[in-house]
Amino acid sequence: PAELDELAERLMSAPRPLRRRPVVAQMPQQPGADPKAEVASSRVRRWTIAVVGLVAVTAAVWAVGRLVRPVPATPAGSVAVLPFVNLTGDPELEYLVDGVTDALIAQLSLVQGLRVPAQTSSFHFKGRAMDVRAIADSLGTEQVLEGSMRRDGANLIVTSQLIDAETGYHLWTGLFDAPPEDFLSLQGQVADSVVVAVGGHGSGEDPVGWRLASSTGAWRDYQRARHWWMKRSQMGTDSAIHYFRQAIERDSLYAVAWAGLADTYITGLYWKHLPNDSASHQTARDAARQAAALGPNLPEVILTQARIDFEERRFDDAEATVQQALRVNPNAADAHQVLSEVYRKQGLQDESLDAARRAYSLDPMSPFRSAFLGNILNSNLMLEDAIIHWSYALELEPEHTGALGLKSWALLCLGRLEEARAVNERLAELRGRSDHDVQLLYYERDYAGALALVDSLRGLE
């Protein structure tokens, strides 16, 4: 009812004292009821009567079908980097401001013992006015790094703050300035200073792949390509290839752009977005070889080789290569996901599930990560948990046809035909009728309807 929704929203948005939740593992906890209610119930044992009311409300909300968001646990030594705010007054500089955020995520990810959520999840909060405690709860971190960029005459000024998510206190503040032509150097200064602030060691070098670009134009194209690649759609694959190639045209020595091009061909072949012919496979191998020649020690490049090994069914080699990438960057959600796929091919179901959970915990706001974890849960016959993750992926990206299709099958297997029919209708809106609809009609014992649809799908009608 509207009144119940309004009460739940008012209770969940009210300010409240918080304590850090106990650390249990670096993977998502099993979901409870509502996203914010789950956070509250996991962190607060004894509080005021308002919490009791909130639990009752969210239980009622769950009963009428509201979505549960699986929340990652909060390990010790963890920081979320929020998208920096553009205060320059020039929207054309937005990509430079985002570049500071990317630089910090990439650099902090290399710090051993520090957990850093992926770029996808951090940018989920771009432009959203939310309390840092709520964001930290959603991403499962103890600290939050935020900042901004503005102009001061000819120079760009970057300000950043490291905040304790529980108390809201500022632990560290940094101020940096440089002319626009030295922007890449400015990013490095900010990143090294933040690394030291969180207890790591400044590199004094440029170990992060994207920083090897010779121009901000090449870097910008690379970031656009990565954004499209994560869509895992036909348009996403086509756009990613376009922007990766454009980045390479601007800078032929850009190692991670070559690696990204290889990755896009590999995933494009898997999802049938590209023709499964020798030319496509050779393009992937050639791009991976070029990336390895330019940046053999970069984690992105190492992981690309693991994908090549996996596609060529050298699973032991793929596992060893992924582990090498994780030694360089333990926060690489992509690497944990590839490792999950490798373990599944090796028949190691428990290990596959653990790796998928780690990938999700590092990137909990990504529909792709949540859908993938749902797939692994499904392969372990944990259908109810799989449905929760597919549902969350669809909340983040309503047109995620892969999650819709698999959720439909799982609901059919559980005998939840009405829900399966609703999911199928949405799937049909996006890509037309398919064998999912035939299966649903069969389970409903509408054999004549199933046969008619088969004939229609075959073009016989």
C-alpha positions in Angstrom: 0.0 0.0 0.0 1.1 3.6 -0.6 1.0 4.4 3.1 3.3 1.5 3.9 5.8 2.5 1.2 5.7 6.1 2.5 6.3 5.0 6.1 9.2 2.6 5.1 10.8 5.4 3.0 10.5 7.9 5.9 12.0 5.5 8.4 14.8 4.3 6.2 15.9 7.9 5.3 15.8 9.2 8.9 19.3 9.9 10.4 20.4 7.2 12.8 23.4 6.4 14.9 25.5 3.6 13.4 28.2 1.2 14.5 30.4 -0.8 12.2 29.1 -4.4 11.6 31.3 -7.3 12.5 33.6 -8.7 9.7 32.5 -12.2 8.6 34.0 -12.5 5.1 34.8 -10.5 2.0 31.7 -11.6 0.2 28.0 -10.6 0.2 25.9 -11.5 3.2 22.7 -13.4 2.6 20.0 -10.7 2.1 17.4 -10.0 4.6 14.6 -7.7 3.7 15.0 -4.2 2.3 18.5 -2.8 1.3 18.7 -0.1 3.9 16.8 -2.2 6.5 19.3 -5.0 6.0 22.2 -2.7 6.7 20.6 -1.4 9.9 19.7 -4.8 11.2 23.2 -6.2 10.5 24.9 -3.3 12.3 22.7 -2.5 15.2 21.8 -5.0 17.9 20.0 -2.9 20.4 18.6 0.5 19.6 15.4 2.4 20.0 11.8 1.3 19.4 12.1 2.9 15.9 14.3 0.0 14.7 11.6 -2.5 15.8 9.1 -0.5 13.8 11.5 -0.4 10.8 12.0 -4.2 10.9 8.3 -4.8 11.0 7.7 -2.4 8.1 10.4 -4.0 6.0 9.2 -7.5 6.7 5.8 -6.4 5.4 7.4 -4.8 2.4 9.2 -8.1 1.7 5.9 -9.9 1.9 4.5 -7.9 -0.9 7.5 -8.6 -3.1 9.9 -5.6 -2.8 13.4 -6.4 -3.9 16.2 -7.4 -1.5 19.7 -6.0 -2.4 22.5 -8.3 -1.3 24.9 -6.2 0.7 28.7 -7.0 0.8 30.4 -7.4 4.2 32.7 -4.8 5.5 36.3 -6.0 5.9 39.0 -4.2 7.9 41.1 -2.0 5.6 38.6 -0.8 3.0 37.9 2.4 1.2 35.4 3.5 -1.5 36.4 6.2 -3.9 33.4 8.4 -4.8 33.2 10.2 -8.2 34.9 13.6 -7.8 32.7 16.7 -8.3 33.3 19.0 -11.2 33.3 22.6 -9.8 35.1 24.1 -12.8 31.9 25.4 -14.4 32.9 23.7 -17.7 31.0 20.5 -18.5 33.6 19.7 -21.1 36.0 18.9 -18.3 33.8 16.3 -16.8 35.9 13.5 -18.2 39.0 15.0 -16.6 37.3 15.1 -13.2 36.2 11.4 -13.7 39.8 10.7 -14.5 40.9 11.6 -11.0 38.5 9.1 -9.6 39.7 6.4 -12.0 43.3 7.2 -11.1 42.6 6.8 -7.4 40.6 3.5 -7.8 43.4 2.1 -10.0 46.2 3.1 -7.7 44.6 2.2 -4.4 43.6 -1.2 -5.9 47.3 -2.1 -6.0 47.7 -1.6 -2.3 48.1 -5.0 -0.7 45.6 -5.6 2.2 43.3 -2.8 1.1 39.8 -3.5 -0.3 38.7 -1.1 -3.0 35.3 -1.4 -4.8 35.4 -1.3 -8.6 34.9 1.8 -10.7 31.4 0.6 -11.8 30.1 0.5 -8.3 31.7 3.8 -7.3 30.2 5.6 -10.3 26.8 4.3 -9.4 26.7 7.1 -6.9 27.7 9.9 -9.3 25.4 12.9 -8.9 23.5 11.3 -6.0 23.2 13.2 -2.7 23.6 10.4 -0.2 25.1 10.3 3.3 28.6 8.8 3.2 27.6 6.2 5.8 24.9 4.9 3.5 27.3 4.7 0.6 29.9 2.9 2.7 27.3 0.4 3.8 26.2 -0.3 0.2 29.8 -0.8 -0.9 31.0 -2.5 2.3 33.8 -0.1 3.3 35.1 1.5 6.4 36.3 4.7 4.7 35.2 6.9 1.9 37.3 9.2 -0.3 35.6 12.1 -1.9 36.8 15.3 -3.6 36.4 17.9 -6.3 38.2 19.8 -9.1 37.9 23.5 -9.8 39.8 26.2 -11.6 42.0 28.9 -10.1 43.2 31.1 -12.9 45.0 28.9 -15.4 45.5 26.0 -13.0 43.3 23.1 -12.1 42.8 22.6 -8.3 42.0 19.1 -6.9 40.8 18.8 -3.3 40.3 15.4 -1.7 39.2 14.1 1.7 39.4 10.7 3.4 36.4 10.3 5.7 35.7 7.7 8.4 32.4 6.3 7.4 31.2 5.6 10.9 32.0 8.9 12.5 32.0 11.2 9.5 35.3 12.7 10.7 37.9 13.8 8.1 41.0 11.7 8.5 43.1 13.4 5.8 42.7 16.3 3.3 44.9 17.0 0.3 45.1 20.0 -2.1 46.9 19.8 -5.4 47.2 22.1 -8.4 48.7 22.0 -11.9 48.1 23.5 -15.3 45.8 21.5 -17.6 48.7 20.3 -19.8 50.2 18.5 -16.7 46.9 16.8 -15.9 48.2 13.3 -16.0 51.0 14.2 -13.7 48.5 15.8 -11.4 46.5 12.6 -11.3 49.6 10.7 -10.3 50.4 13.2 -7.4 46.9 12.9 -6.0 46.9 9.0 -6.3 50.3 8.7 -4.6 49.3 11.0 -1.7 46.1 9.1 -1.1 48.0 5.8 -1.1 50.2 7.1 1.7 47.2 8.5 3.6 45.6 5.0 3.7 48.8 3.4 4.9 50.4 2.3 1.6 53.5 3.5 -0.1 53.6 6.0 -3.0 55.0 4.5 -6.1 56.9 7.4 -7.6 56.3 5.6 -10.9 53.3 4.9 -13.2 52.3 1.2 -12.6 48.7 1.7 -13.5 47.8 0.8 -17.0 45.6 3.8 -18.0 48.4 6.2 -16.9 50.6 4.9 -19.7 48.4 6.8 -22.2 50.4 9.6 -24.0 47.3 11.9 -24.2 44.1 12.5 -22.3 42.2 11.9 -25.6 43.5 8.3 -25.7 42.7 7.8 -22.1 39.2 9.3 -22.6 38.5 6.9 -25.5 39.7 4.0 -23.3 37.3 4.9 -20.5 34.4 5.1 -22.9 35.3 1.7 -24.4 35.5 0.1 -20.9 32.0 1.6 -20.1 30.5 0.0 -23.2 32.3 -3.3 -22.8 30.8 -3.8 -19.4 27.3 -3.8 -21.0 27.9 -7.2 -22.6 25.3 -6.3 -25.3 25.6 -6.0 -29.1 25.7 -2.3 -29.0 28.1 -2.4 -26.1 30.5 -4.7 -28.0 30.4 -2.6 -31.2 30.9 0.6 -29.3 33.7 -0.8 -27.2 35.6 -2.0 -30.3 35.2 1.5 -31.9 36.5 3.3 -28.9 39.4 0.9 -28.2 40.5 1.2 -31.8 40.2 5.0 -31.6 42.4 5.0 -28.4 44.9 2.9 -30.2 44.9 5.2 -33.2 45.7 8.1 -30.8 48.4 6.1 -29.0 49.6 2.9 -30.6 51.7 2.1 -27.5 48.7 2.2 -25.2 49.0 -1.3 -23.7 45.7 -1.6 -21.9 43.8 -0.4 -24.9 45.2 -3.3 -26.9 44.3 -5.6 -24.0 40.7 -4.1 -23.9 40.4 -4.7 -27.7 41.3 -8.4 -27.2 38.9 -8.7 -24.2 36.1 -7.3 -26.3 36.6 -9.8 -29.1 36.8 -12.6 -26.6 33.5 -11.7 -24.8 31.9 -10.7 -28.1 32.5 -14.2 -29.4 31.2 -15.7 -26.2 27.9 -13.7 -26.4 27.7 -14.2 -30.2 28.0 -10.5 -30.9 30.8 -11.2 -33.4 31.1 -13.8 -36.1 32.7 -17.0 -34.8 35.3 -17.2 -37.5 39.1 -17.5 -37.6 39.5 -13.7 -38.3 37.8 -12.8 -35.0 39.8 -15.3 -33.0 43.0 -14.1 -34.7 42.2 -10.5 -33.9 41.8 -11.3 -30.2 45.1 -13.2 -30.2 47.0 -10.5 -32.1 45.7 -7.7 -29.8 46.6 -9.7 -26.7 50.1 -10.3 -28.1 50.6 -6.6 -28.7 49.4 -5.7 -25.2 51.9 -8.2 -23.7 54.7 -6.8 -25.7 53.9 -3.3 -24.5 53.0 -3.9 -20.8 53.7 -7.5 -19.7 53.5 -6.7 -16.0 50.2 -4.7 -16.1 47.3 -6.6 -14.3 44.9 -5.8 -17.2 47.3 -7.3 -19.7 48.0 -10.4 -17.6 44.2 -11.0 -17.3 43.8 -10.7 -21.0 46.2 -13.6 -21.5 44.2 -15.6 -18.9 41.1 -15.1 -21.0 43.0 -16.3 -24.1 44.1 -19.4 -22.2 40.5 -20.0 -21.0 39.0 -19.6 -24.5 41.6 -22.1 -25.9 40.7 -24.5 -23.0 44.1 -24.4 -21.3 42.4 -24.2 -17.9 45.4 -24.9 -15.8 47.4 -22.1 -17.6 44.4 -19.8 -17.2 44.2 -20.4 -13.5 48.0 -19.7 -13.0 47.7 -16.5 -15.1 44.7 -15.2 -13.2 46.5 -15.8 -9.9 49.4 -13.8 -11.3 47.1 -10.9 -12.1 45.6 -11.1 -8.6 49.0 -10.9 -7.0 49.5 -7.6 -8.8 45.9 -6.3 -8.1 43.9 -8.3 -5.5 41.0 -5.9 -6.1 40.5 -6.8 -9.7 36.8 -7.9 -9.9 37.3 -9.1 -13.5 40.1 -11.4 -12.4 38.0 -13.0 -9.6 35.2 -13.5 -12.2 37.5 -15.2 -14.7 38.9 -17.4 -11.9 35.3 -18.4 -11.1 34.8 -19.4 -14.7 38.0 -21.4 -14.7 37.1 -23.2 -11.5 33.7 -24.1 -12.9 35.3 -25.6 -16.0 37.6 -27.6 -13.7 34.6 -29.0 -11.8 35.5 -27.0 -8.6 32.0 -25.7 -7.8 32.6 -24.4 -4.3 35.8 -22.6 -5.4 33.9 -21.2 -8.3 31.1 -19.8 -6.1 33.6 -18.3 -3.7 35.4 -16.5 -6.5 32.1 -15.2 -7.9 31.2 -13.9 -4.5 34.5 -12.1 -4.2 34.0 -10.5 -7.7 30.5 -9.3 -6.6 31.7 -8.0 -3.3 34.2 -5.8 -5.1 31.6 -4.5 -7.6 28.2 -4.8 -5.9 26.6 -2.0 -7.9 27.3 -3.7 -11.3 24.3 -5.6 -12.9 26.8 -7.7 -14.7 28.5 -8.9 -11.5 25.2 -9.6 -9.8 23.9 -11.5 -12.8 27.1 -13.5 -13.0 26.9 -14.5 -9.4 23.3 -15.5 -10.0 24.5 -17.8 -12.8 27.0 -19.5 -10.6 24.5 -19.9 -7.8 22.1 -21.5 -10.4 24.8 -23.9 -11.5 25.1 -24.9 -7.8 21.3 -25.5 -7.7 20.8 -22.6 -5.3 17.9 -21.3 -7.3 16.3 -19.0 -4.7 19.6 -17.2 -4.1 20.2 -17.0 -7.8 16.8 -15.3 -8.4 17.6 -12.7 -5.8 20.8 -11.7 -7.6 19.2 -11.8 -11.1 16.4 -9.6 -9.6 18.9 -7.1 -8.3 20.7 -7.1 -11.6 17.4 -6.2 -13.3 16.8 -3.4 -10.8 20.1 -1.9 -11.9 19.6 -2.6 -15.6 16.0 -3.4 -16.4 16.8 -4.6 -20.0 19.4 -7.2 -18.9 18.0 -10.0 -21.1 20.4 -12.6 -19.8 19.2 -12.1 -16.3 15.6 -12.2 -17.5 16.0 -15.4 -19.4 17.8 -17.3 -16.6 15.4 -16.0 -14.0 12.5 -17.2 -16.1 14.0 -20.7 -16.3 14.6 -20.8 -12.5 11.1 -19.8 -11.7 9.8 -22.5 -14.0 11.9 -25.1 -12.2 10.5 -23.9 -8.9 6.9 -24.2 -10.2 6.3 -20.4 -9.8 4.4 -20.1 -13.1 2.7 -16.8 -12.6 6.1 -15.1 -11.9 7.7 -16.9 -14.8 5.0 -15.7 -17.1 5.5 -12.1 -16.0 9.3 -12.3 -16.6 8.7 -14.0 -20.0 6.4 -11.1 -21.0 9.1 -8.6 -20.3 11.6 -10.7 -22.1 9.3 -11.0 -25.2 9.0 -7.2 -25.2 12.8 -6.9 -25.5 13.6 -9.6 -27.9 10.4 -11.3 -29.1 9.0 -14.7 -28.4 11.3 -17.6 -27.8 11.6 -21.2 -26.5 11.1 -19.8 -23.0 7.5 -19.2 -23.9 7.1 -22.7 -25.3 8.5 -24.1 -22.1 6.1 -22.1 -20.0 3.1 -23.2 -22.1 4.2 -26.8 -21.8 4.4 -26.5 -18.0 0.9 -25.1 -18.0 -0.1 -28.1 -20.0 -1.3 -25.9 -22.9 0.2 -28.3 -25.4 -1.8 -26.9 -28.3 -0.5 -23.4 -27.6 3.1 -24.7 -27.2 2.9 -26.5 -30.6 1.4 -23.4 -32.2 4.2 -21.3 -30.9 6.8 -23.8 -32.0 5.4 -23.6 -35.5 5.4 -19.8 -35.4 9.0 -19.7 -34.2 10.0 -22.1 -37.1 8.2 -19.8 -39.5 5.7 -22.5 -40.4 2.5 -20.6 -39.5 
